[in-house]
Amino acid sequence: MSRRAWAAVRLLGGVLVLAVVVWRVGPDPLVDGVRRLGSGTLLAALALGAATTLCQAWRWRVVADALGDELALPAATAACYRSQFLNSALPGGVLGDVHRGVRSGIDAGDLGRGLRAVAWERVAGQLVQGAVALAVLAVYPSPLQAAVPWIALLGAGAVGVLLGTGRGVARHGPARVGRALRGAALEARGCLLRPTVLAPVLLASLLAVGGYVAMFLVAARAAGVQASAQRLLPLALVVLLAAAIPVNVAGWGPREGAAVWVFASADVGAPAGGSVATAFGVLTLVAVLPGAVVLLAGRRRPPPAVRPADPLRGSVPVVVRGGIREDGAAHG
């Protein structure tokens, strides 16, 4: 499938899910979820967004450092804000992360490594979120509690098949593919599984998940849902997992569909799920609005200086960034 066709599928899927949600609960609960948001709730979303963004930047910095790239925490935080805003504003929900990886790779002089650092950082966050969701769904009552053992078994089987297939291809497949797979496995062990990397990545991921769950609970209270936090916790994690599905319209679609379904299954009410999902979507958008400021500031940054061509080096001009030439020589 071409990129354009896949983008159309993602957009159409999000539109269809939203259409089903509106058909199921009507527009009133969705409008009510927005109307109930007050200034205090919006400020709480900004504070929680700052905390989760800082955790993501810390995780990214640790992973990038393990790959050989040094990232300053303030710059990483600004880049994460920008990527989250783009993820929320553009279809698919991943274009901001791609942009972050490209910018980081260009700045570091290694595009592939910059993209891989972002990819491993996102994989780590999703794995931790999935593990937390399974643990919570296994302990607390929810519509999925009985299915958790089967989900865990299916996930373990899928991982086993993937690892076995990858090992077989690495040993007996094309040499180029085998080298790529062995390199990826070695890189994963180095940037995720080393104790000095695993501990901070795990802590940052847990704190980020906690921040998003807290934002969901704030949205539920703002929408007027009176269920206890213990009852809402597994529902929140199901919605967060659905929000990671890259078939949406600027973040909207699977998140709302999952909320309506899981709230109805938990006897909280499908309309309540629609209201909470809408409020949560608005709060997540408000939480990443500083990324728009970062994006605009980056667009106003002056372009890199370009020196005239050196006749001894050919006709290609030399780009100077921060006093360093492209070839790495110091520039006075």
N, C-alpha and C positions, 0 to 999 in steps of 0.2 A: 504494500500500500504506500502510495506517495505521501510526502509530508503534507501536501495540501489536502489530500483526501482524509488523512488521519486527523488533521486539525478540524475538518468539517465534521467528522464522526464525533470527536470530543465535544464540539459545540452543540451538535444536534442532540447528543445524549443528555447533556445538561439541560437543554431546553425541554426535552421530553419529560425528564424527571420533575422539573419545576411545574410543567403543565399537569402532571398527575397529582402533584401536591395541591395545587390550586383546585383541581377538580375534586380531590378527596376532602379537603377541609374548607374550601372557599377562601376568598381574599381577606375576609374580616380578621381572622386570627393573625395573619401575616402583618396587616396594617396595625393591629393592636400591639404586636410585639415591638414595633418601632415607636408608636405613640407613647408607650409607657417609659421610654428611656429618658432619664433626667440628667442634669449636669453632673451630679455626683457619680452616677453610673458611668458616664463617659470618662470622667477623670480617673475612676478606678480602672477602666479599660486601658487608658494611657499608661498608668503605673504598672499594671500587670504586663502590658506589652513591652515596656522597657525592661522588665525583669527577664521575660522569656527571650527577648532579642539579645540581651547580654549573655544569657546562658548559651544560646546558639553560637554567638560570636566566640565565646570561650571554647566551645567544642570544636568549632572550625579551626581556631588558632592552634589547638593541641594537635589535631589531625594534620594540618598543613605543616607544622613544625616537625612532626614525625616523618613527613615526606621530603623535608629539606627546605621548605619555604618558611620564612619568618614573617609573621603578621603582627602588627601592633594592634592591641585590643581596641583602642578607639576607632582606628580605621576599619577593623573587622566588624565592629558594631554598626558603623555607618553603612558599610556594604550590605550587612544583613538586613538593616532597615530598608535599604533600597530594593533588595531582592524580594523581601516580603511584600512591599507595596506593589511591585510589578507582578508578583504572583497573584495578588488580590485583584489587580486591575485588568489583567490580560487573561484570555481563555487558556485553559489547560492547567494552570496552577503551578507550572514548573519553569516558565520562561525567565522569571527573575533569578532563579538559581543558576540557570545556564548563563545568564548575563554576568552574574557574580563570578562564576568560574572563568569565563572568558577574560573579564577585566583583571582578575587576580593573576591569571596565567600570563597575560600580556605584560603586566607590571613586573612580574618576576622573571620574565624572559623564557618561560616554558609553558606554552598554552596547554599542552596535554596534562602536565602535572597540576596546573591550576584547576582544570576541570575535574581531574580525578580526586583532588582534595575535597571539593564540594560534593562530589558523588559519594565518597566514603563517609563524609560528615552526615549527609542526608540518610544514607543507609543505616548508620549507627542510630540516628534519632528514631527512625521508623521501627527498627528492631526492638529498641527499648520500649517504645510506645506499645508495640504489639505484645511484648512480654508482660508489661504492666496491665494491659487490658485483659489478657488471659487470666492473670492471677486474680484480678478484681472480680471478673465475671465468674470465676470458679468459687469465690468465697461469698459474694453478696448475691441475693436473689435478683434475677433478671430473666427476661424471656430466653436468653441464650445460655443460662446456667447448665441445663441438661446437655447442651451440645458442646460444651467446652472440651470435655475429654476427646470427642471425635475431631474437633477442630485442631486440638493440639497434636493428635495422632496423625491427622492429615498433613499438618504443617511439618512435623518431623519427617514423615515419609517423603514429602516433596523436597525437603532439604537433602535427605539421603540420596534420592534419585538425582538431584542436581549435582551433588558432589561426586557421585559415582560416574555420572555421564561426563562431567568435566575431567575427571581423572582418566577415564578411558580415552577421551579425545586427545588429552595432553600426551598420552603415551603412544597412541596408535593413529592419531589423525594427522592432518597436514602439519609440517614442521612449523610453519608460521603461526598457525592457530595454537599449537602446543606451547610455543614460546610465550605467546600472549597470555594463555591461561596460567602457566607456571609463574609468569611475572605478576599477574593479578593476585594469585594466591599468596605469593611472597610479600607483596605490597600490603595485602589485607592483614597478614600476621604482624607486619611491622607497624602499620599505622592504626590498628584497632586493638590487637590482642596483647601487645606488650603491657606489662603491669603499669609502667609509668604513663601510658596512654589510656589504658582501659579504665582506670579508676576515675580520672577527671572527666572522660567522655561519658561514663556511666552516670556520674553525679550531675553533670550539666544536663544530660538528657532527662533524668528523673525530675530535676527542678523545672525544666521546660514543660514537661507533661503536667506537673503540678500547677504551673501557672495557667496553662490552657484549661485545665479542669476548674480552677478557681474562677476563671472568666466565664465559663459555662454556668457555674452556680450563680454568679452575679447576674447573668442574663436570665436565668430561671426565676430568681427573686424579682427582678425588674418586670418580668412578664406576668407576675402574680401567681406563680406555681408555689404551692405551700408544702409540697412533698419534702421529706427530710433529705439532708445531704447524703446520708447513707443510701437512700433509695435512688437518688439522682446520680450517684457516682458511677455505677455501671452503665447507665444510659449515656452519660457524658462521654465515656470512653468509646462506646459504640459509635457515637456521632463523630468523634475525633478521627476514628479509623476511616469512616466513610468520607470525611473531608479530605483525606489524602488521596482519594481516587481521582486521577487526572482526567475526568470526564465532567466538565462543569463549565459554567458561564461566569468567568471572573470569580471563581470560588463557590458559586451558587449551583445547587443541583443535588448531588448525592447527599450532602450534609443535611439538607432539608428533608429529603425523602427518608433518610435513615431516622431522623428525629421523629417524624410523623409516625413511622412504623413502630419504633421501639417504645415511644410514649403510649401508643394505642395498645401494644402488646402488654405493657406493664400496668395497664388500667389507670394511667394518669390522664389519658385522653389525647386523641390525635390533634384536636385544635390547640391544646397546650403545647404539643410538640412543635407545631408550626409556629406558634408565637415565640417559643424559646429559640428555635433555630434561626428565625429572622432577627431576633434581638442579638443573638450570639454572632450572626454574620455581620451586623452593623458594628458591634463592639470590636470584632477582629479587624474590621476595616479602619475604625477609629484608632486602634492600637498601632497600626502601621503607617498612619498618616505622616509621621516624621520622615518616613522614607521618601515622600514626595519632595520635601525640602532638600534632602540629600541629593535626589535626582536632579532637581533644578540647579543646585549649587554645582554639581558636576558638569552640567551643560554650560555653565557660565565660566568654567575654568579655562584659562587661556590655552591655546593649542601648543604643542611642543615646538621648541625652536628648531629650525632646519638650517644647517650650515650649507654654504655653497659646496658644490662638488669639488673634491680634491683631485687635481689632474694626475697625481701619482697613484691614486687608488681607483681610478675609473670614473664613470659618469654618474654613479649613484650618489645622491646627496646623503649626508650623515645627519641623522636625527639625534638631537641632544635632549635628554630628559633629566632634569635635576642635576646638571653638571656632569652627567655620565653619557658617553657616546654609545651608540648601539653596539660597537665592537668591544665595549668595556673599557676603553682608554679614558683616562681622566681628562676632563676639559676645564681649563682654567677660567 
